[in-house]
Amino acid sequence: MIHWHWLRWHDLRLDDLYDALALRCRVFILEQGPYLDPDGVDRHCWHLLGRDEAGVLQAYLRVVDPGLKYAEPSIGRVISSPERRGTGLGRALVAEGVARCLAAWPGQGIRISAQAHLERFYAGLGFEPVGEPYLEDDIPHLEMLLRSPR
């Protein structure tokens, strides 16, 4: 059972922030290579944290407000703990993030910068590729769009 917490930057507790940055560091930096993860955007985001029954952070994503990165809201920093991979938690996390975006910004699409090897995963959630692949932090990425459900 995962308990979802949808918080703005100023509503994050210190433990929330620490747990999110620790999980992001564990996967994005230790597994994928060095880059500057705290990029100055976190202060302008919603943060979705998924904690298990014991309160341990198992999943996280952030949603960048429309107009900061793209015209649409943008889901990013999508992560589930390595121990929970393959359990469907990643799909549940993104589905919860999409639902929160659609509630916060009705009538808008959602744009992401997905790692290219995850194209099928995101396509299974309704995202469509837009444009050509590109390198971001030396990892092939693809811009994808979930069109507004009108």
CNS distance restraints for C-alpha pairs under 8 A (distance, minus, plus):
assign (resid   1 and name CA) (resid  52 and name CA) 5.98 0.50 0.50
assign (resid   1 and name CA) (resid  53 and name CA) 6.41 0.50 0.50
assign (resid   2 and name CA) (resid  50 and name CA) 5.69 0.50 0.50
assign (resid   2 and name CA) (resid  51 and name CA) 5.42 0.50 0.50
assign (resid   2 and name CA) (resid  52 and name CA) 4.77 0.50 0.50
assign (resid   2 and name CA) (resid  53 and name CA) 6.85 0.50 0.50
assign (resid   3 and name CA) (resid  50 and name CA) 5.46 0.50 0.50
assign (resid   3 and name CA) (resid  51 and name CA) 5.26 0.50 0.50
assign (resid   3 and name CA) (resid  52 and name CA) 6.30 0.50 0.50
assign (resid   3 and name CA) (resid  53 and name CA) 7.54 0.50 0.50
assign (resid   4 and name CA) (resid  48 and name CA) 6.68 0.50 0.50
assign (resid   4 and name CA) (resid  49 and name CA) 5.67 0.50 0.50
assign (resid   4 and name CA) (resid  50 and name CA) 4.63 0.50 0.50
assign (resid   4 and name CA) (resid  51 and name CA) 6.63 0.50 0.50
assign (resid   5 and name CA) (resid  47 and name CA) 7.79 0.50 0.50
assign (resid   5 and name CA) (resid  48 and name CA) 5.58 0.50 0.50
assign (resid   5 and name CA) (resid  49 and name CA) 5.10 0.50 0.50
assign (resid   5 and name CA) (resid  50 and name CA) 6.46 0.50 0.50
assign (resid   6 and name CA) (resid  46 and name CA) 6.65 0.50 0.50
assign (resid   6 and name CA) (resid  47 and name CA) 5.68 0.50 0.50
assign (resid   6 and name CA) (resid  48 and name CA) 4.63 0.50 0.50
assign (resid   6 and name CA) (resid  49 and name CA) 6.64 0.50 0.50
assign (resid   7 and name CA) (resid  11 and name CA) 5.70 0.50 0.50
assign (resid   7 and name CA) (resid  12 and name CA) 6.18 0.50 0.50
assign (resid   7 and name CA) (resid  46 and name CA) 5.55 0.50 0.50
assign (resid   7 and name CA) (resid  47 and name CA) 5.19 0.50 0.50
assign (resid   7 and name CA) (resid  48 and name CA) 6.55 0.50 0.50
assign (resid   8 and name CA) (resid  12 and name CA) 6.61 0.50 0.50
assign (resid   8 and name CA) (resid  43 and name CA) 7.94 0.50 0.50
assign (resid   8 and name CA) (resid  44 and name CA) 7.88 0.50 0.50
assign (resid   8 and name CA) (resid  45 and name CA) 6.23 0.50 0.50
assign (resid   8 and name CA) (resid  46 and name CA) 4.62 0.50 0.50
assign (resid   8 and name CA) (resid  47 and name CA) 6.11 0.50 0.50
assign (resid   9 and name CA) (resid  42 and name CA) 6.91 0.50 0.50
assign (resid   9 and name CA) (resid  43 and name CA) 5.28 0.50 0.50
assign (resid   9 and name CA) (resid  44 and name CA) 7.00 0.50 0.50
assign (resid   9 and name CA) (resid  45 and name CA) 6.50 0.50 0.50
assign (resid   9 and name CA) (resid  46 and name CA) 6.67 0.50 0.50
assign (resid   9 and name CA) (resid  47 and name CA) 7.18 0.50 0.50
assign (resid  10 and name CA) (resid  43 and name CA) 7.76 0.50 0.50
assign (resid  12 and name CA) (resid  16 and name CA) 5.74 0.50 0.50
assign (resid  12 and name CA) (resid  17 and name CA) 6.25 0.50 0.50
assign (resid  13 and name CA) (resid  17 and name CA) 6.39 0.50 0.50
assign (resid  14 and name CA) (resid  18 and name CA) 6.07 0.50 0.50
assign (resid  15 and name CA) (resid  19 and name CA) 5.93 0.50 0.50
assign (resid  16 and name CA) (resid  20 and name CA) 6.07 0.50 0.50
assign (resid  16 and name CA) (resid  49 and name CA) 7.97 0.50 0.50
assign (resid  17 and name CA) (resid  21 and name CA) 6.11 0.50 0.50
assign (resid  18 and name CA) (resid  22 and name CA) 5.96 0.50 0.50
assign (resid  19 and name CA) (resid  23 and name CA) 6.16 0.50 0.50
assign (resid  19 and name CA) (resid  57 and name CA) 6.53 0.50 0.50
assign (resid  20 and name CA) (resid  24 and name CA) 6.08 0.50 0.50
assign (resid  20 and name CA) (resid  49 and name CA) 7.67 0.50 0.50
assign (resid  20 and name CA) (resid  57 and name CA) 7.43 0.50 0.50
assign (resid  20 and name CA) (resid  60 and name CA) 6.78 0.50 0.50
assign (resid  21 and name CA) (resid  25 and name CA) 5.93 0.50 0.50
assign (resid  22 and name CA) (resid  26 and name CA) 6.08 0.50 0.50
assign (resid  23 and name CA) (resid  27 and name CA) 6.41 0.50 0.50
assign (resid  23 and name CA) (resid  57 and name CA) 7.90 0.50 0.50
assign (resid  23 and name CA) (resid  79 and name CA) 7.82 0.50 0.50
assign (resid  23 and name CA) (resid  81 and name CA) 6.98 0.50 0.50
assign (resid  24 and name CA) (resid  28 and name CA) 5.51 0.50 0.50
assign (resid  24 and name CA) (resid  29 and name CA) 7.38 0.50 0.50
assign (resid  24 and name CA) (resid  37 and name CA) 7.70 0.50 0.50
assign (resid  24 and name CA) (resid  77 and name CA) 7.42 0.50 0.50
assign (resid  24 and name CA) (resid  79 and name CA) 7.06 0.50 0.50
assign (resid  25 and name CA) (resid  29 and name CA) 4.98 0.50 0.50
assign (resid  25 and name CA) (resid  30 and name CA) 6.39 0.50 0.50
assign (resid  25 and name CA) (resid  37 and name CA) 7.48 0.50 0.50
assign (resid  26 and name CA) (resid  30 and name CA) 5.22 0.50 0.50
assign (resid  26 and name CA) (resid  31 and name CA) 6.78 0.50 0.50
assign (resid  27 and name CA) (resid  31 and name CA) 5.00 0.50 0.50
assign (resid  27 and name CA) (resid  32 and name CA) 6.65 0.50 0.50
assign (resid  27 and name CA) (resid  79 and name CA) 7.67 0.50 0.50
assign (resid  27 and name CA) (resid  81 and name CA) 7.88 0.50 0.50
assign (resid  27 and name CA) (resid  82 and name CA) 7.80 0.50 0.50
assign (resid  28 and name CA) (resid  32 and name CA) 5.20 0.50 0.50
assign (resid  28 and name CA) (resid  33 and name CA) 6.83 0.50 0.50
assign (resid  28 and name CA) (resid  34 and name CA) 7.80 0.50 0.50
assign (resid  28 and name CA) (resid  37 and name CA) 7.77 0.50 0.50
assign (resid  29 and name CA) (resid  33 and name CA) 4.77 0.50 0.50
assign (resid  29 and name CA) (resid  34 and name CA) 4.91 0.50 0.50
assign (resid  29 and name CA) (resid  35 and name CA) 6.60 0.50 0.50
assign (resid  29 and name CA) (resid  37 and name CA) 7.84 0.50 0.50
assign (resid  30 and name CA) (resid  34 and name CA) 7.22 0.50 0.50
assign (resid  35 and name CA) (resid 137 and name CA) 6.67 0.50 0.50
assign (resid  38 and name CA) (resid  42 and name CA) 7.13 0.50 0.50
assign (resid  41 and name CA) (resid  45 and name CA) 6.92 0.50 0.50
assign (resid  41 and name CA) (resid  64 and name CA) 7.38 0.50 0.50
assign (resid  42 and name CA) (resid  62 and name CA) 7.62 0.50 0.50
assign (resid  42 and name CA) (resid  64 and name CA) 7.73 0.50 0.50
assign (resid  44 and name CA) (resid  64 and name CA) 6.36 0.50 0.50
assign (resid  44 and name CA) (resid  65 and name CA) 6.43 0.50 0.50
assign (resid  45 and name CA) (resid  62 and name CA) 6.18 0.50 0.50
assign (resid  45 and name CA) (resid  63 and name CA) 5.27 0.50 0.50
assign (resid  45 and name CA) (resid  64 and name CA) 4.59 0.50 0.50
assign (resid  45 and name CA) (resid  65 and name CA) 5.81 0.50 0.50
assign (resid  46 and name CA) (resid  62 and name CA) 5.64 0.50 0.50
assign (resid  46 and name CA) (resid  63 and name CA) 5.07 0.50 0.50
assign (resid  46 and name CA) (resid  64 and name CA) 6.72 0.50 0.50
assign (resid  46 and name CA) (resid  65 and name CA) 7.62 0.50 0.50
assign (resid  47 and name CA) (resid  60 and name CA) 7.35 0.50 0.50
assign (resid  47 and name CA) (resid  61 and name CA) 6.08 0.50 0.50
assign (resid  47 and name CA) (resid  62 and name CA) 4.48 0.50 0.50
assign (resid  47 and name CA) (resid  63 and name CA) 6.40 0.50 0.50
assign (resid  48 and name CA) (resid  60 and name CA) 5.56 0.50 0.50
assign (resid  48 and name CA) (resid  61 and name CA) 5.33 0.50 0.50
assign (resid  48 and name CA) (resid  62 and name CA) 6.02 0.50 0.50
assign (resid  48 and name CA) (resid  63 and name CA) 7.98 0.50 0.50
assign (resid  48 and name CA) (resid  97 and name CA) 7.01 0.50 0.50
assign (resid  49 and name CA) (resid  57 and name CA) 6.80 0.50 0.50
assign (resid  49 and name CA) (resid  58 and name CA) 7.85 0.50 0.50
assign (resid  49 and name CA) (resid  59 and name CA) 5.95 0.50 0.50
assign (resid  49 and name CA) (resid  60 and name CA) 4.66 0.50 0.50
assign (resid  49 and name CA) (resid  61 and name CA) 6.87 0.50 0.50
assign (resid  50 and name CA) (resid  57 and name CA) 5.83 0.50 0.50
assign (resid  50 and name CA) (resid  58 and name CA) 5.71 0.50 0.50
assign (resid  50 and name CA) (resid  59 and name CA) 4.79 0.50 0.50
assign (resid  50 and name CA) (resid  60 and name CA) 6.08 0.50 0.50
assign (resid  50 and name CA) (resid  93 and name CA) 7.58 0.50 0.50
assign (resid  51 and name CA) (resid  55 and name CA) 5.13 0.50 0.50
assign (resid  51 and name CA) (resid  56 and name CA) 5.17 0.50 0.50
assign (resid  51 and name CA) (resid  57 and name CA) 4.36 0.50 0.50
assign (resid  51 and name CA) (resid  58 and name CA) 5.50 0.50 0.50
assign (resid  51 and name CA) (resid  59 and name CA) 6.98 0.50 0.50
assign (resid  52 and name CA) (resid  56 and name CA) 5.49 0.50 0.50
assign (resid  52 and name CA) (resid  57 and name CA) 6.61 0.50 0.50
assign (resid  52 and name CA) (resid  58 and name CA) 6.55 0.50 0.50
assign (resid  57 and name CA) (resid  81 and name CA) 7.92 0.50 0.50
assign (resid  58 and name CA) (resid  80 and name CA) 5.62 0.50 0.50
assign (resid  58 and name CA) (resid  81 and name CA) 5.14 0.50 0.50
assign (resid  58 and name CA) (resid  84 and name CA) 7.17 0.50 0.50
assign (resid  59 and name CA) (resid  78 and name CA) 7.78 0.50 0.50
assign (resid  59 and name CA) (resid  79 and name CA) 5.59 0.50 0.50
assign (resid  59 and name CA) (resid  80 and name CA) 4.16 0.50 0.50
assign (resid  59 and name CA) (resid  81 and name CA) 6.19 0.50 0.50
assign (resid  59 and name CA) (resid  89 and name CA) 7.42 0.50 0.50
assign (resid  59 and name CA) (resid  90 and name CA) 7.39 0.50 0.50
assign (resid  59 and name CA) (resid  93 and name CA) 6.77 0.50 0.50
assign (resid  60 and name CA) (resid  77 and name CA) 7.34 0.50 0.50
assign (resid  60 and name CA) (resid  78 and name CA) 5.93 0.50 0.50
assign (resid  60 and name CA) (resid  79 and name CA) 5.33 0.50 0.50
assign (resid  60 and name CA) (resid  80 and name CA) 6.44 0.50 0.50
assign (resid  60 and name CA) (resid  93 and name CA) 7.32 0.50 0.50
assign (resid  61 and name CA) (resid  75 and name CA) 6.93 0.50 0.50
assign (resid  61 and name CA) (resid  76 and name CA) 5.92 0.50 0.50
assign (resid  61 and name CA) (resid  77 and name CA) 5.12 0.50 0.50
assign (resid  61 and name CA) (resid  78 and name CA) 4.39 0.50 0.50
assign (resid  61 and name CA) (resid  79 and name CA) 6.31 0.50 0.50
assign (resid  61 and name CA) (resid  93 and name CA) 7.62 0.50 0.50
assign (resid  61 and name CA) (resid  94 and name CA) 7.90 0.50 0.50
assign (resid  61 and name CA) (resid  97 and name CA) 7.46 0.50 0.50
assign (resid  62 and name CA) (resid  75 and name CA) 5.87 0.50 0.50
assign (resid  62 and name CA) (resid  76 and name CA) 5.45 0.50 0.50
assign (resid  62 and name CA) (resid  77 and name CA) 5.97 0.50 0.50
assign (resid  62 and name CA) (resid  78 and name CA) 7.14 0.50 0.50
assign (resid  63 and name CA) (resid  73 and name CA) 6.53 0.50 0.50
assign (resid  63 and name CA) (resid  74 and name CA) 5.39 0.50 0.50
assign (resid  63 and name CA) (resid  75 and name CA) 4.52 0.50 0.50
assign (resid  63 and name CA) (resid  76 and name CA) 6.25 0.50 0.50
assign (resid  63 and name CA) (resid  97 and name CA) 7.69 0.50 0.50
assign (resid  63 and name CA) (resid 101 and name CA) 7.73 0.50 0.50
assign (resid  64 and name CA) (resid  68 and name CA) 6.84 0.50 0.50
assign (resid  64 and name CA) (resid  69 and name CA) 6.99 0.50 0.50
assign (resid  64 and name CA) (resid  73 and name CA) 5.69 0.50 0.50
assign (resid  64 and name CA) (resid  74 and name CA) 5.06 0.50 0.50
assign (resid  64 and name CA) (resid  75 and name CA) 6.45 0.50 0.50
assign (resid  64 and name CA) (resid  76 and name CA) 7.57 0.50 0.50
assign (resid  65 and name CA) (resid  69 and name CA) 7.79 0.50 0.50
assign (resid  65 and name CA) (resid  72 and name CA) 7.59 0.50 0.50
assign (resid  65 and name CA) (resid  73 and name CA) 5.07 0.50 0.50
assign (resid  65 and name CA) (resid  74 and name CA) 6.87 0.50 0.50
assign (resid  66 and name CA) (resid  70 and name CA) 6.15 0.50 0.50
assign (resid  66 and name CA) (resid  71 and name CA) 5.20 0.50 0.50
assign (resid  66 and name CA) (resid  72 and name CA) 4.58 0.50 0.50
assign (resid  66 and name CA) (resid  73 and name CA) 4.21 0.50 0.50
assign (resid  66 and name CA) (resid  74 and name CA) 7.05 0.50 0.50
assign (resid  67 and name CA) (resid  71 and name CA) 4.53 0.50 0.50
assign (resid  67 and name CA) (resid  72 and name CA) 6.55 0.50 0.50
assign (resid  67 and name CA) (resid  73 and name CA) 7.49 0.50 0.50
assign (resid  69 and name CA) (resid  74 and name CA) 7.23 0.50 0.50
assign (resid  70 and name CA) (resid  74 and name CA) 6.85 0.50 0.50
assign (resid  70 and name CA) (resid 111 and name CA) 7.13 0.50 0.50
assign (resid  72 and name CA) (resid 108 and name CA) 6.41 0.50 0.50
assign (resid  72 and name CA) (resid 109 and name CA) 6.00 0.50 0.50
assign (resid  72 and name CA) (resid 110 and name CA) 5.55 0.50 0.50
assign (resid  72 and name CA) (resid 111 and name CA) 6.12 0.50 0.50
assign (resid  73 and name CA) (resid 101 and name CA) 7.11 0.50 0.50
assign (resid  73 and name CA) (resid 105 and name CA) 7.83 0.50 0.50
assign (resid  73 and name CA) (resid 108 and name CA) 7.76 0.50 0.50
assign (resid  73 and name CA) (resid 109 and name CA) 7.33 0.50 0.50
assign (resid  73 and name CA) (resid 110 and name CA) 5.32 0.50 0.50
assign (resid  73 and name CA) (resid 111 and name CA) 6.44 0.50 0.50
assign (resid  74 and name CA) (resid 110 and name CA) 5.61 0.50 0.50
assign (resid  74 and name CA) (resid 111 and name CA) 4.91 0.50 0.50
assign (resid  74 and name CA) (resid 112 and name CA) 5.38 0.50 0.50
assign (resid  75 and name CA) (resid  97 and name CA) 7.32 0.50 0.50
assign (resid  75 and name CA) (resid 110 and name CA) 7.21 0.50 0.50
assign (resid  75 and name CA) (resid 111 and name CA) 6.87 0.50 0.50
assign (resid  75 and name CA) (resid 112 and name CA) 5.58 0.50 0.50
assign (resid  76 and name CA) (resid 112 and name CA) 6.53 0.50 0.50
assign (resid  76 and name CA) (resid 113 and name CA) 7.17 0.50 0.50
assign (resid  78 and name CA) (resid  90 and name CA) 7.89 0.50 0.50
assign (resid  78 and name CA) (resid  93 and name CA) 7.98 0.50 0.50
assign (resid  78 and name CA) (resid  94 and name CA) 7.53 0.50 0.50
assign (resid  79 and name CA) (resid  90 and name CA) 7.09 0.50 0.50
assign (resid  80 and name CA) (resid  84 and name CA) 6.50 0.50 0.50
assign (resid  80 and name CA) (resid  85 and name CA) 6.57 0.50 0.50
assign (resid  80 and name CA) (resid  89 and name CA) 6.90 0.50 0.50
assign (resid  80 and name CA) (resid  90 and name CA) 5.96 0.50 0.50
assign (resid  81 and name CA) (resid  85 and name CA) 6.66 0.50 0.50
assign (resid  84 and name CA) (resid  89 and name CA) 6.81 0.50 0.50
assign (resid  85 and name CA) (resid  89 and name CA) 7.04 0.50 0.50
assign (resid  85 and name CA) (resid  90 and name CA) 7.29 0.50 0.50
assign (resid  88 and name CA) (resid  92 and name CA) 6.28 0.50 0.50
assign (resid  89 and name CA) (resid  93 and name CA) 5.97 0.50 0.50
assign (resid  90 and name CA) (resid  94 and name CA) 6.28 0.50 0.50
assign (resid  91 and name CA) (resid  95 and name CA) 6.05 0.50 0.50
assign (resid  91 and name CA) (resid 125 and name CA) 7.79 0.50 0.50
assign (resid  92 and name CA) (resid  96 and name CA) 6.04 0.50 0.50
assign (resid  93 and name CA) (resid  97 and name CA) 6.18 0.50 0.50
assign (resid  94 and name CA) (resid  98 and name CA) 6.04 0.50 0.50
assign (resid  95 and name CA) (resid  99 and name CA) 6.16 0.50 0.50
assign (resid  95 and name CA) (resid 125 and name CA) 7.30 0.50 0.50
assign (resid  96 and name CA) (resid 100 and name CA) 6.19 0.50 0.50
assign (resid  97 and name CA) (resid 101 and name CA) 6.18 0.50 0.50
assign (resid  98 and name CA) (resid 102 and name CA) 6.14 0.50 0.50
assign (resid  98 and name CA) (resid 110 and name CA) 7.69 0.50 0.50
assign (resid  99 and name CA) (resid 103 and name CA) 6.22 0.50 0.50
assign (resid 100 and name CA) (resid 104 and name CA) 6.10 0.50 0.50
assign (resid 101 and name CA) (resid 105 and name CA) 5.78 0.50 0.50
assign (resid 101 and name CA) (resid 106 and name CA) 7.64 0.50 0.50
assign (resid 101 and name CA) (resid 110 and name CA) 7.57 0.50 0.50
assign (resid 102 and name CA) (resid 106 and name CA) 4.94 0.50 0.50
assign (resid 102 and name CA) (resid 107 and name CA) 7.17 0.50 0.50
assign (resid 102 and name CA) (resid 108 and name CA) 7.13 0.50 0.50
assign (resid 102 and name CA) (resid 109 and name CA) 7.98 0.50 0.50
assign (resid 107 and name CA) (resid 148 and name CA) 5.43 0.50 0.50
assign (resid 107 and name CA) (resid 149 and name CA) 6.59 0.50 0.50
assign (resid 107 and name CA) (resid 150 and name CA) 6.45 0.50 0.50
assign (resid 108 and name CA) (resid 147 and name CA) 7.44 0.50 0.50
assign (resid 108 and name CA) (resid 148 and name CA) 4.97 0.50 0.50
assign (resid 108 and name CA) (resid 149 and name CA) 7.91 0.50 0.50
assign (resid 109 and name CA) (resid 145 and name CA) 6.85 0.50 0.50
assign (resid 109 and name CA) (resid 146 and name CA) 5.40 0.50 0.50
assign (resid 109 and name CA) (resid 147 and name CA) 4.51 0.50 0.50
assign (resid 109 and name CA) (resid 148 and name CA) 4.08 0.50 0.50
assign (resid 109 and name CA) (resid 149 and name CA) 7.60 0.50 0.50
assign (resid 110 and name CA) (resid 145 and name CA) 5.73 0.50 0.50
assign (resid 110 and name CA) (resid 146 and name CA) 5.06 0.50 0.50
assign (resid 110 and name CA) (resid 147 and name CA) 6.69 0.50 0.50
assign (resid 110 and name CA) (resid 148 and name CA) 7.44 0.50 0.50
assign (resid 111 and name CA) (resid 143 and name CA) 7.13 0.50 0.50
assign (resid 111 and name CA) (resid 144 and name CA) 5.73 0.50 0.50
assign (resid 111 and name CA) (resid 145 and name CA) 4.47 0.50 0.50
assign (resid 111 and name CA) (resid 146 and name CA) 6.33 0.50 0.50
assign (resid 112 and name CA) (resid 143 and name CA) 5.71 0.50 0.50
assign (resid 112 and name CA) (resid 144 and name CA) 5.28 0.50 0.50
assign (resid 112 and name CA) (resid 145 and name CA) 6.39 0.50 0.50
assign (resid 113 and name CA) (resid 141 and name CA) 6.26 0.50 0.50
assign (resid 113 and name CA) (resid 142 and name CA) 5.68 0.50 0.50
assign (resid 113 and name CA) (resid 143 and name CA) 4.52 0.50 0.50
assign (resid 113 and name CA) (resid 144 and name CA) 6.35 0.50 0.50
assign (resid 114 and name CA) (resid 118 and name CA) 6.59 0.50 0.50
assign (resid 114 and name CA) (resid 119 and name CA) 6.91 0.50 0.50
assign (resid 114 and name CA) (resid 122 and name CA) 7.91 0.50 0.50
assign (resid 114 and name CA) (resid 141 and name CA) 5.33 0.50 0.50
assign (resid 114 and name CA) (resid 142 and name CA) 5.25 0.50 0.50
assign (resid 114 and name CA) (resid 143 and name CA) 6.10 0.50 0.50
assign (resid 114 and name CA) (resid 144 and name CA) 6.84 0.50 0.50
assign (resid 115 and name CA) (resid 119 and name CA) 7.15 0.50 0.50
assign (resid 115 and name CA) (resid 139 and name CA) 6.96 0.50 0.50
assign (resid 115 and name CA) (resid 140 and name CA) 5.96 0.50 0.50
assign (resid 115 and name CA) (resid 141 and name CA) 4.24 0.50 0.50
assign (resid 115 and name CA) (resid 142 and name CA) 6.22 0.50 0.50
assign (resid 116 and name CA) (resid 133 and name CA) 7.12 0.50 0.50
assign (resid 116 and name CA) (resid 140 and name CA) 5.46 0.50 0.50
assign (resid 116 and name CA) (resid 141 and name CA) 4.55 0.50 0.50
assign (resid 116 and name CA) (resid 142 and name CA) 5.34 0.50 0.50
assign (resid 117 and name CA) (resid 140 and name CA) 7.91 0.50 0.50
assign (resid 118 and name CA) (resid 122 and name CA) 6.39 0.50 0.50
assign (resid 119 and name CA) (resid 123 and name CA) 5.96 0.50 0.50
assign (resid 119 and name CA) (resid 129 and name CA) 7.69 0.50 0.50
assign (resid 119 and name CA) (resid 142 and name CA) 7.61 0.50 0.50
assign (resid 120 and name CA) (resid 124 and name CA) 6.07 0.50 0.50
assign (resid 121 and name CA) (resid 125 and name CA) 6.93 0.50 0.50
assign (resid 122 and name CA) (resid 126 and name CA) 6.64 0.50 0.50
assign (resid 122 and name CA) (resid 127 and name CA) 5.49 0.50 0.50
assign (resid 122 and name CA) (resid 128 and name CA) 7.89 0.50 0.50
assign (resid 123 and name CA) (resid 127 and name CA) 4.66 0.50 0.50
assign (resid 123 and name CA) (resid 128 and name CA) 5.91 0.50 0.50
assign (resid 126 and name CA) (resid 146 and name CA) 5.87 0.50 0.50
assign (resid 127 and name CA) (resid 144 and name CA) 5.72 0.50 0.50
assign (resid 127 and name CA) (resid 145 and name CA) 5.06 0.50 0.50
assign (resid 127 and name CA) (resid 146 and name CA) 4.34 0.50 0.50
assign (resid 127 and name CA) (resid 147 and name CA) 7.47 0.50 0.50
assign (resid 128 and name CA) (resid 144 and name CA) 5.14 0.50 0.50
assign (resid 128 and name CA) (resid 145 and name CA) 5.22 0.50 0.50
assign (resid 128 and name CA) (resid 146 and name CA) 6.31 0.50 0.50
assign (resid 129 and name CA) (resid 142 and name CA) 6.70 0.50 0.50
assign (resid 129 and name CA) (resid 143 and name CA) 5.98 0.50 0.50
assign (resid 129 and name CA) (resid 144 and name CA) 4.29 0.50 0.50
assign (resid 129 and name CA) (resid 145 and name CA) 6.47 0.50 0.50
assign (resid 130 and name CA) (resid 142 and name CA) 7.35 0.50 0.50
assign (resid 130 and name CA) (resid 143 and name CA) 5.42 0.50 0.50
assign (resid 130 and name CA) (resid 144 and name CA) 5.21 0.50 0.50
assign (resid 130 and name CA) (resid 145 and name CA) 6.63 0.50 0.50
assign (resid 131 and name CA) (resid 142 and name CA) 7.38 0.50 0.50
assign (resid 131 and name CA) (resid 143 and name CA) 6.57 0.50 0.50
assign (resid 132 and name CA) (resid 142 and name CA) 6.59 0.50 0.50
assign (resid 132 and name CA) (resid 143 and name CA) 7.69 0.50 0.50
assign (resid 133 and name CA) (resid 140 and name CA) 6.40 0.50 0.50
assign (resid 133 and name CA) (resid 141 and name CA) 5.50 0.50 0.50
assign (resid 133 and name CA) (resid 142 and name CA) 4.66 0.50 0.50
assign (resid 133 and name CA) (resid 143 and name CA) 7.38 0.50 0.50
assign (resid 134 and name CA) (resid 140 and name CA) 5.54 0.50 0.50
assign (resid 134 and name CA) (resid 141 and name CA) 5.31 0.50 0.50
assign (resid 134 and name CA) (resid 142 and name CA) 6.37 0.50 0.50
assign (resid 135 and name CA) (resid 139 and name CA) 5.32 0.50 0.50
assign (resid 135 and name CA) (resid 140 and name CA) 4.55 0.50 0.50
assign (resid 135 and name CA) (resid 141 and name CA) 5.79 0.50 0.50
assign (resid 136 and name CA) (resid 140 and name CA) 6.37 0.50 0.50
assign (resid 136 and name CA) (resid 141 and name CA) 6.32 0.50 0.50
